[in-house]
Amino acid sequence: MFNRIDSRWPATVLSGLIGAMCSSVTGVHAEEDTVLQTVKVQADRPSRSDSVVTVENTQAQNRTLGNMLEQVSGVQSSAFGPNAGAPVIRSLGGSRVQILEDGQSILGMNALSGDINIPFDPLFVRSATVNKSSDSVRYGGSAIGGSVNLDAGIVSRKMEDKDHEIEFVLRKGVNDADAQGLRLNVNNQKNFSANVQLSFQEIAHYDIPGSSKAAVCNSQLFPAKGGVNTFLADNCQKEARIQQVYNKSSQPYIDQFMKENPDWADGDFSFYTNNPTSVWQRKTYVNPANPAYIPGTPKYVQNKINRDVTPDYRGTLGNSYFRNSHVAAGSTYFFEQGYVAASVDSKRSKYGVPGFSMENQSFGANYDNGLPVGVDIDQDKFALEAALRDPLPYVEKAEFRAARVSNTSGEYLGRTLANEYQFDSNQGEVLLAHRRVGALGGTVGFSHQARDVTGSGSQRYLPDVRTANSAVFVKENLDFDWASFDAGFRHERVDHEIQGSEFKTSRNAANAKLQDRDFTLHSYILGGAVDIGKLFGLKMRYASSERAPDINELYASNRHYSIMTQEEGNQNLKAERARNTELTALFKHGGLQLTATGYVMKYENYLYLGYSGLQTANRLPLKYWKQTDTTVKGFEIDMSQAFALGSYGKLSVSAFADLVKNRADHPDSLRAHNDGVYLPNMPTNRYGAHLLWEHQQWKARLSSTYYDKQKYLGKSVSDEVPLDAYNMVNFQLSREIPLRHPYVKGVELFVSGSNLLDEDARPHNSPLKYIAPLPGRGFQVGMTVRL
């Protein structure tokens, strides 16, 4: 293989393929048929699909993408408050989980800063396909921990069943968002289809069952062994310290000389003594008895100071508002054996980061002057895609995608802009599926992405950087009736180029002068699945994946308030390498299906923010991006059973359990002392159950997910404090009412409820768990009118 990819090769390949498409009149399969294949399951054998899960969008209260996917085993939400939540797959997130929309990456500032939400339309997104295994061969190093691909529903990839359809959506929330939406499709039932989407969601604030700050913020700030748990104090946004105060009752006499000469005193202790007389300048003074004296009391007592830096709200989660809007349009032209589609969409989001202030002020400051943090996100996307069959000799299918994504994310302190970053990316991809040779089939892919990051504002912590990513990959599979085997390989080149700006590193920076970095990455996968009789199946997968450090890991410097850290990058970091082994056992009989998966991911040079043991201005902990070998291992168990109830409809019962541990292999003494063996904010183990009942036009859903108390705790010099377990119970009931009206085809009514037990729910993997619980009990009623 080559060491460096010429930046011109993607344009050459793309132009050649587009020319072939324009001259071709052969067949095509839509994107879902090639990239997001639906696994066809024979009735007498278990499914081979275990790590790839497609989640259909229901009318449940999906505030964020993480919230939509958190009932998938192995997937939790980052839960940076109720308004920002990204998928965390097997303890991995951020730059390790690729987020795509219609096959194109939408990773932006959301990958680098937890308070920046992923732009997401909860009303009209059709589905999300989650790959819980490493997907680096397909999507590069940013998918080393998996991928999530959204079907936004903006373009039609096959002709719609009816020549037009209009949906009006109206929702009213009680401790949940109000929402309105419109979706329109018109087509000529031959070769043209167009879609329009409009949606809006908003809420003024969320209610919570108790206080915004966890009880441990008061009960465990001062451990029994002494001192202050500074890790807890910082995360609770508390001023916690211990003063040694002289005890005026500890000594039996008052010093008469000091009483007569108070200017000589150095403090309260100077006025008291154990002696009945004192000699000063050869003069004897008789000391009177101390009326407050209590024998046996200590000379000094501790005054434990516990003050809130940010407010501790009661019943209402402060600064928890949000407003989202989405406008999109897409059109598709179908020819005899293919299609070309174009789309444009614009998402806007404004929300507060609850219970949180950028001003982690110094001791003794006037905390009443603290200002809340707000986030403002604008994302515009222009996309083009095409698909056809037999465009070139020996090529059975071809797909082309290109997109320009412009994402601007700003953090505000009150109404003042603290920092703003604009991510402009141009990306293109070509997929060529060669003709099958017996049981052998496969795809060759070419991709290129150019990303420019520019920043502004007084609180900048990233320089301006241009990143280019070019790759070629191949995936092959052998598919037999009784077994299947697959293999893949990717060669990838990542170049980070520093751009000129006024950005300055801090005096604590590890980087003396910022320099360009480039990485050559190789990833491959090997896997196989086999049926053992009609009831059992086994699947094994091995992946070796590499990820280049992202720009925050290389170049960050200065105060990063959204993670409450003085964050310092290191441009000498190496690429991560993960070697993943995954084994799955499957069982299917009648309506019962059971899947059990165990996995071990061995990371070399795993990147993490390590605590230096020091604090900088405003008490922010000084942390550096570091590397160490790390093992991530866990298991997932899924069960589902379908029951036919005759005249009472049908019932589907499902359940899952998952557990993950992220542990340093051989931590050095500094890592063990400052950060511990386990990193903080790791997902806890969970147990979930879900019921779905369907009968004629009725649907009812009930789910319960139990989040256990975390046992694998990290530290930041002081130990991480676990929070109580909790159970999230949700339900939804809907009824489809068909109408014979000439203009109204039907109306669907629904009611849903979340956190029915009104739990004080604080996900252990949430950075805000100590100061911002999830919303309390909430309800939403709504209807969808179809014309």
GUROSE-257709 format. One record per residue (C-alpha): x, y, z. Coordinates in steps of 0.05 Angstrom, whole numbers, padded with zeros to 5 digits, always signed. Example, Ala and Ser with C-alpha at 12.3 -4.5 7.8 and 13.67 -1.06 7.14 Angstrom:
+00246-00090+00156/+00273-00021+00143/
This chain:
+00000+00000+00000/+00020+00072-00009/+00043+00117+00047/+00010+00181+00025/-00053+00192-00015/-00052+00247-00067/-00107+00296-00048/-00129+00297-00121/-00148+00224-00125/-00219+00232-00096/-00237+00284-00148/-00211+00241-00204/-00249+00180-00181/-00313+00219-00168/-00313+00254-00235/-00302+00188-00271/-00359+00155-00233/-00407+00213-00244/-00393+00209-00318/-00409+00135-00317/-00473+00148-00279/-00497+00199-00329/-00486+00151-00387/-00516+00091-00353/-00588+00067-00356/-00579+00007-00312/-00610-00013-00245/-00598+00013-00176/-00609-00005-00104/-00621+00047-00051/-00571+00064+00003/-00604+00019+00054/-00593-00041+00008/-00518-00032+00006/-00494+00003+00068/-00549-00010+00120/-00569-00079+00098/-00629-00109+00132/-00610-00179+00151/-00660-00229+00124/-00675-00282+00176/-00700-00350+00158/-00756-00374+00202/-00718-00436+00224/-00651-00405+00244/-00626-00351+00290/-00609-00282+00264/-00536-00266+00250/-00548-00192+00267/-00524-00178+00338/-00481-00115+00340/-00520-00077+00287/-00587-00052+00312/-00638-00007+00276/-00682+00034+00322/-00746+00061+00291/-00769+00129+00313/-00834+00124+00353/-00873+00181+00385/-00834+00173+00450/-00803+00234+00482/-00735+00236+00447/-00702+00299+00472/-00633+00280+00444/-00603+00226+00400/-00573+00194+00461/-00642+00192+00493/-00671+00159+00431/-00619+00102+00433/-00609+00090+00507/-00654+00029+00509/-00607-00008+00462/-00563-00055+00502/-00492-00027+00508/-00514+00043+00490/-00525+00100+00540/-00533+00175+00534/-00478+00223+00555/-00533+00264+00589/-00499+00331+00595/-00564+00357+00624/-00631+00343+00591/-00614+00383+00528/-00548+00351+00506/-00540+00276+00500/-00496+00236+00453/-00493+00160+00445/-00441+00127+00490/-00427+00057+00461/-00394+00008+00508/-00365+00067+00549/-00338+00102+00486/-00364+00167+00456/-00342+00234+00429/-00289+00226+00374/-00293+00151+00380/-00365+00143+00357/-00381+00167+00287/-00448+00202+00279/-00476+00204+00209/-00539+00229+00176/-00558+00194+00111/-00487+00166+00106/-00451+00233+00117/-00414+00252+00180/-00444+00306+00223/-00390+00304+00277/-00373+00375+00297/-00361+00410+00363/-00406+00357+00394/-00349+00307+00389/-00301+00352+00428/-00345+00385+00481/-00399+00348+00519/-00447+00407+00527/-00454+00414+00451/-00513+00373+00428/-00517+00334+00363/-00566+00370+00316/-00626+00324+00315/-00699+00326+00293/-00739+00281+00340/-00804+00288+00301/-00786+00264+00231/-00722+00224+00234/-00743+00156+00210/-00692+00111+00245/-00622+00104+00271/-00577+00045+00256/-00526+00031+00311/-00463-00010+00300/-00438-00027+00369/-00373-00057+00344/-00313-00021+00315/-00335+00008+00248/-00267+00037+00228/-00261-00002+00163/-00324+00031+00139/-00322+00100+00170/-00250+00111+00193/-00217+00121+00261/-00274+00164+00287/-00316+00100+00287/-00266+00060+00329/-00320+00053+00382/-00379+00044+00334/-00425+00086+00291/-00495+00114+00288/-00527+00129+00221/-00592+00169+00219/-00643+00163+00165/-00669+00235+00165/-00727+00221+00117/-00711+00282+00075/-00702+00245+00009/-00741+00188-00022/-00698+00129-00044/-00756+00092-00075/-00821+00117-00104/-00873+00131-00051/-00937+00088-00049/-00983+00148-00057/-00976+00210-00101/-00978+00256-00041/-00980+00255+00034/-00983+00311+00086/-00971+00302+00160/-00987+00354+00213/-00958+00339+00282/-00980+00374+00345/-00954+00357+00415/-00966+00388+00483/-00921+00372+00542/-00928+00373+00617/-00857+00377+00641/-00840+00359+00570/-00831+00397+00506/-00886+00427+00462/-00875+00409+00389/-00905+00424+00321/-00886+00396+00254/-00904+00389+00181/-00881+00336+00132/-00900+00339+00058/-00887+00291+00001/-00910+00301-00070/-00891+00257-00129/-00915+00239-00199/-00913+00163-00186/-00862+00158-00243/-00796+00193-00236/-00799+00251-00188/-00810+00257-00113/-00802+00317-00067/-00803+00324+00009/-00809+00384+00056/-00801+00382+00132/-00814+00435+00185/-00809+00422+00259/-00805+00462+00324/-00796+00442+00397/-00789+00484+00459/-00796+00483+00535/-00785+00539+00586/-00755+00494+00640/-00758+00424+00669/-00784+00405+00737/-00745+00356+00782/-00769+00315+00842/-00722+00346+00893/-00659+00389+00894/-00615+00400+00834/-00553+00382+00873/-00545+00311+00898/-00548+00297+00973/-00475+00274+00972/-00456+00346+00956/-00469+00360+01029/-00461+00293+01064/-00395+00271+01034/-00355+00335+01021/-00315+00323+01085/-00295+00249+01089/-00290+00215+01157/-00215+00205+01147/-00208+00281+01144/-00196+00335+01093/-00240+00356+01034/-00262+00314+00975/-00240+00365+00924/-00264+00322+00865/-00335+00323+00893/-00332+00396+00913/-00311+00417+00842/-00364+00374+00809/-00418+00398+00858/-00394+00469+00845/-00383+00481+00919/-00334+00523+00958/-00311+00472+01009/-00253+00483+01056/-00233+00473+01129/-00211+00530+01174/-00174+00518+01239/-00208+00563+01290/-00182+00577+01361/-00228+00550+01415/-00238+00604+01468/-00262+00552+01517/-00199+00510+01515/-00155+00549+01565/-00173+00566+01638/-00146+00637+01643/-00150+00704+01607/-00082+00737+01596/-00086+00802+01635/-00027+00835+01599/-00058+00822+01531/-00124+00848+01557/-00089+00913+01575/-00047+00914+01511/-00091+00886+01455/-00046+00916+01401/+00006+00863+01417/-00042+00806+01402/-00033+00761+01341/-00103+00732+01345/-00155+00705+01393/-00107+00654+01421/-00062+00710+01449/-00115+00730+01500/-00118+00662+01535/-00068+00621+01575/-00060+00560+01618/-00023+00598+01673/-00055+00636+01731/-00001+00690+01727/+00042+00719+01671/+00107+00758+01671/+00116+00813+01621/+00176+00860+01624/+00192+00836+01695/+00122+00853+01718/+00076+00798+01743/+00003+00799+01721/-00052+00759+01755/-00094+00726+01702/-00169+00722+01715/-00208+00658+01704/-00238+00646+01636/-00314+00641+01648/-00323+00603+01582/-00271+00550+01601/-00292+00478+01588/-00240+00427+01612/-00215+00376+01561/-00236+00414+01499/-00186+00420+01442/-00147+00484+01431/-00168+00488+01358/-00233+00466+01325/-00249+00458+01251/-00297+00505+01216/-00322+00469+01155/-00342+00518+01100/-00394+00492+01051/-00420+00545+01002/-00455+00538+00935/-00417+00569+00877/-00479+00558+00833/-00551+00555+00859/-00581+00492+00888/-00650+00493+00857/-00711+00460+00888/-00766+00430+00846/-00744+00465+00782/-00680+00454+00743/-00652+00523+00732/-00629+00545+00663/-00659+00483+00629/-00696+00517+00572/-00689+00496+00499/-00715+00516+00431/-00703+00475+00368/-00723+00487+00296/-00712+00447+00233/-00727+00465+00160/-00710+00415+00104/-00726+00400+00032/-00704+00343-00013/-00720+00318-00082/-00706+00254-00120/-00705+00239-00195/-00714+00166-00213/-00692+00139-00280/-00701+00069-00306/-00652+00035-00259/-00627+00088-00213/-00638+00154-00178/-00604+00221-00162/-00625+00259-00100/-00608+00327-00070/-00627+00357-00003/-00617+00419+00039/-00632+00425+00113/-00621+00476+00168/-00624+00462+00243/-00624+00514+00298/-00618+00500+00372/-00614+00544+00434/-00613+00517+00504/-00587+00527+00574/-00536+00483+00609/-00571+00471+00676/-00542+00484+00744/-00476+00502+00714/-00433+00565+00709/-00370+00580+00670/-00348+00624+00727/-00320+00574+00777/-00301+00633+00819/-00245+00637+00870/-00256+00626+00944/-00295+00681+00979/-00323+00712+00915/-00393+00739+00909/-00426+00679+00877/-00491+00717+00866/-00458+00749+00806/-00449+00682+00770/-00479+00678+00701/-00513+00618+00669/-00485+00583+00607/-00524+00581+00543/-00509+00544+00478/-00529+00567+00408/-00520+00517+00350/-00532+00529+00276/-00522+00474+00225/-00533+00478+00150/-00524+00418+00105/-00526+00409+00030/-00523+00338+00005/-00523+00300-00061/-00529+00226-00070/-00538+00178-00129/-00543+00103-00138/-00545+00056-00197/-00529-00014-00221/-00477-00036-00272/-00445+00032-00285/-00378+00001-00303/-00353-00067-00325/-00350-00116-00267/-00386-00066-00222/-00455-00089-00200/-00474-00028-00159/-00447+00041-00148/-00465+00096-00099/-00441+00167-00093/-00450+00216-00036/-00426+00286-00026/-00443+00338+00026/-00423+00405+00054/-00437+00414+00128/-00429+00480+00164/-00437+00476+00239/-00429+00537+00285/-00431+00525+00360/-00426+00582+00410/-00423+00582+00486/-00451+00643+00521/-00439+00669+00591/-00505+00704+00603/-00513+00744+00539/-00438+00750+00526/-00405+00705+00476/-00350+00665+00510/-00327+00624+00450/-00353+00603+00382/-00327+00551+00334/-00346+00540+00262/-00337+00471+00231/-00340+00473+00155/-00332+00405+00122/-00335+00381+00051/-00340+00306+00043/-00349+00256-00013/-00353+00181-00019/-00357+00129-00075/-00378+00057-00063/-00368+00004-00118/-00397-00065-00107/-00366-00116-00153/-00405-00171-00185/-00414-00232-00142/-00372-00293-00157/-00410-00351-00128/-00417-00337-00054/-00366-00280-00056/-00388-00208-00057/-00357-00143-00034/-00349-00068-00039/-00291-00021-00052/-00298+00049-00025/-00263+00116-00032/-00275+00175+00014/-00247+00244+00026/-00264+00297+00077/-00236+00367+00087/-00254+00403+00151/-00238+00475+00172/-00245+00494+00245/-00244+00568+00262/-00256+00599+00330/-00269+00666+00363/-00285+00694+00432/-00247+00711+00495/-00251+00640+00523/-00220+00602+00464/-00186+00537+00479/-00173+00512+00408/-00132+00541+00351/-00156+00545+00279/-00141+00478+00245/-00152+00448+00176/-00159+00373+00175/-00159+00329+00113/-00178+00256+00115/-00171+00210+00054/-00183+00135+00053/-00193+00074+00010/-00225+00011+00037/-00249-00057+00015/-00300-00104+00048/-00312-00176+00024/-00360-00229+00047/-00375-00302+00034/-00448-00319+00046/-00472-00391+00050/-00537-00419+00075/-00505-00446+00138/-00450-00394+00150/-00421-00327+00129/-00351-00298+00132/-00328-00227+00123/-00263-00188+00120/-00245-00116+00108/-00186-00069+00105/-00178+00007+00106/-00120+00053+00091/-00130+00123+00118/-00090+00187+00119/-00105+00243+00169/-00070+00311+00164/-00079+00367+00215/-00053+00435+00192/-00049+00494+00239/-00078+00558+00211/-00058+00629+00229/-00099+00661+00284/-00093+00701+00348/-00098+00638+00391/-00048+00635+00448/-00030+00575+00490/-00028+00580+00566/+00035+00581+00608/+00017+00510+00630/+00016+00484+00558/+00055+00422+00540/+00063+00449+00469/+00117+00502+00462/+00097+00518+00390/+00038+00488+00353/+00059+00443+00295/+00024+00405+00240/+00013+00331+00250/-00003+00275+00202/-00022+00202+00214/-00025+00141+00169/-00075+00091+00196/-00092+00019+00179/-00153-00020+00203/-00180-00089+00187/-00234-00137+00208/-00245-00212+00205/-00310-00245+00224/-00353-00306+00215/-00422-00331+00234/-00446-00403+00233/-00512-00437+00246/-00511-00497+00292/-00574-00534+00273/-00639-00497+00269/-00638-00466+00338/-00567-00442+00353/-00517-00396+00321/-00448-00369+00337/-00413-00307+00312/-00342-00284+00324/-00309-00220+00302/-00239-00192+00308/-00221-00120+00290/-00156-00082+00292/-00171-00007+00287/-00131+00057+00291/-00154+00128+00308/-00114+00192+00300/-00118+00242+00358/-00168+00297+00345/-00151+00371+00349/-00171+00380+00423/-00126+00322+00443/-00068+00352+00404/-00076+00427+00411/-00126+00447+00466/-00101+00499+00515/-00132+00546+00566/-00196+00540+00606/-00249+00494+00577/-00307+00514+00622/-00358+00466+00592/-00318+00408+00622/-00294+00450+00682/-00221+00437+00665/-00158+00474+00646/-00149+00429+00585/-00080+00420+00555/-00066+00380+00492/-00002+00346+00470/+00017+00348+00397/+00066+00290+00407/+00010+00240+00421/+00008+00175+00381/-00051+00143+00345/-00095+00097+00386/-00098+00024+00366/-00154-00022+00389/-00156-00097+00381/-00227-00120+00391/-00251-00191+00400/-00326-00204+00403/-00363-00270+00411/-00438-00277+00405/-00483-00337+00419/-00554-00337+00389/-00615-00379+00401/-00682-00377+00366/-00743-00421+00373/-00813-00401+00353/-00824-00331+00378/-00765-00332+00426/-00698-00302+00408/-00639-00297+00456/-00571-00264+00443/-00511-00261+00489/-00448-00222+00470/-00382-00216+00506/-00326-00171+00482/-00256-00149+00500/-00224-00087+00470/-00149-00080+00482/-00127-00008+00470/-00055+00014+00459/-00043+00088+00473/-00114+00100+00498/-00125+00175+00503/-00153+00206+00566/-00151+00271+00605/-00104+00260+00664/-00103+00304+00726/-00037+00337+00743/-00056+00345+00816/-00055+00421+00809/-00108+00474+00802/-00104+00538+00761/-00142+00603+00765/-00215+00598+00789/-00199+00530+00820/-00202+00493+00753/-00163+00427+00755/-00104+00426+00708/-00110+00365+00662/-00066+00340+00605/-00084+00293+00548/-00045+00229+00562/-00041+00158+00537/-00039+00090+00570/-00057+00018+00552/-00129+00004+00571/-00177-00055+00568/-00251-00046+00556/-00292-00109+00567/-00364-00126+00581/-00425-00165+00560/-00495-00154+00533/-00555-00201+00537/-00618-00190+00496/-00682-00230+00497/-00747-00223+00459/-00810-00264+00457/-00872-00254+00413/-00941-00279+00434/-01003-00284+00390/-01064-00266+00432/-01116-00283+00381/-01173-00233+00383/-01134-00192+00434/-01078-00176+00385/-01005-00192+00396/-00954-00179+00451/-00879-00171+00445/-00836-00177+00507/-00762-00159+00507/-00708-00151+00560/-00635-00135+00564/-00576-00130+00611/-00508-00098+00599/-00443-00084+00636/-00379-00050+00615/-00312-00038+00650/-00259+00010+00624/-00195-00004+00662/-00123+00018+00654/-00077-00042+00645/-00013-00021+00680/-00023+00050+00706/+00039+00085+00730/+00042+00113+00800/+00019+00183+00778/-00041+00155+00740/-00059+00109+00798/-00055+00166+00849/-00088+00222+00809/-00137+00186+00763/-00145+00116+00791/-00150+00051+00753/-00220+00067+00725/-00236+00135+00694/-00292+00176+00723/-00361+00180+00690/-00363+00109+00664/-00431+00079+00647/-00461+00033+00700/-00493-00035+00689/-00566-00036+00671/-00626-00083+00667/-00685-00066+00622/-00752-00094+00600/-00801-00072+00546/-00872-00091+00529/-00907-00075+00463/-00980-00092+00453/-01014-00083+00386/-01087-00094+00370/-01122-00066+00308/-01110+00009+00312/-01083+00008+00384/-01010+00007+00407/-00985+00008+00478/-00912+00009+00501/-00885+00002+00572/-00811+00002+00589/-00769-00001+00652/-00694+00008+00656/-00657-00002+00722/-00590+00035+00729/-00548+00003+00783/-00502+00039+00831/-00432+00045+00801/-00380-00002+00830/-00321+00016+00786/-00301+00085+00809/-00250+00134+00783/-00216+00192+00819/-00186+00260+00809/-00138+00254+00868/-00200+00249+00912/-00246+00189+00900/-00307+00192+00856/-00371+00186+00897/-00425+00138+00870/-00498+00158+00868/-00559+00116+00883/-00589+00068+00834/-00654+00087+00800/-00708+00059+00754/-00734+00096+00693/-00805+00075+00675/-00837+00102+00611/-00902+00087+00574/-00938+00106+00510/-01009+00093+00485/-01032+00110+00414/-01094+00100+00371/-01099+00105+00296/-01167+00131+00273/-01179+00121+00198/-01227+00171+00167/-01268+00170+00104/-01264+00244+00094/-01241+00261+00023/-01184+00304+00048/-01166+00274+00115/-01140+00202+00112/-01131+00190+00186/-01114+00217+00254/-01067+00185+00305/-01074+00204+00378/-01023+00188+00431/-01005+00200+00503/-00937+00184+00534/-00904+00190+00601/-00831+00189+00623/-00799+00177+00691/-00866+00155+00718/-00835+00139+00786/-00810+00211+00791/-00740+00185+00808/-00680+00229+00825/-00645+00201+00764/-00571+00217+00757/-00534+00176+00704/-00465+00159+00730/-00434+00174+00662/-00462+00245+00662/-00410+00300+00676/-00467+00339+00709/-00493+00283+00752/-00480+00319+00818/-00514+00384+00798/-00568+00367+00746/-00613+00306+00750/-00656+00283+00692/-00725+00314+00688/-00778+00288+00736/-00844+00257+00716/-00868+00285+00650/-00925+00274+00601/-00938+00290+00528/-01003+00286+00489/-01008+00296+00414/-01038+00279+00348/-01015+00268+00277/-01063+00286+00221/-01050+00254+00153/-01079+00286+00091/
